Amino acid sequence: METGNTARALGFAKAITNRDQEAALAVCHPDIEFRSMLGIDGRSYRGHDGIREYFDDIDSAFSEWSIEVEQVVEGDDGRVAIVMTMHARGQGSGAELAGRTGHVWTLRDGRLARNQLFREADAALEALSLRPRT
């Protein structure tokens, strides 16, 4: 069942796939702290300017970039776990890559404020005491 919180997490994933910065910013808190697989050395993208920089980083490195959402669910505490696969094609090399990850989103004032990135996707669900779909 979709909730307002899960809709925001889904909206962010969709905005990335559509390369729609304005839609992404609409669901992000102004003080967002976003960790991505693109973040070198654990670097975070901070604030709305950071989200714009994230989009610039995607555009400079990849000719194609999309998010395929597998599961999104809200925990009892209002945080949202999302399991997804990122698909990309290198800008210059044309090399294809895919990575399955999970995120746990904390919301503030009804907007995405901070995520915790899990390279083992199902760990995001486990962090909220939820089970992966089988």
C-alpha positions, 0 to 999 in steps of 0.5 A: 500500500502506497503512503505519502512517504513511499510516494516521495521515495518513488517520486525521487527514483522516477525523477532520476530516471526521467532526469527531472531535477525539479521533480526531485527537488519537490520531494527533497527537504532543503537540507537533504543529505543524499548518499549515492553509489556515485559518492566517492569516498562516502561523500554526500550530496547536501541540500538542493544544490547537492541534488543538482550536482548529483544530476550533473554528475550523472549527466557527465558520466552516463549517457543512460541512467535509470532506476528500476524499483523492486520494492518500497515499504514504510516502516512503523517509524515512518522511515521508508525502505526502497530496493532498486536496481540502477542501470547505466551506460558509460558516457564515453565507453558505452559500457553497461552496468547495473547495481542493486542497492537499498536505501532507508529514507528518513523524512522531515516535514514530509520530504526526503531528508536523509538516506542510508545506502545499503550495497546489500539491498535487502539490508535496507528492509532488515534495517526496518525489521521488514522482510524482502519479497520472495 
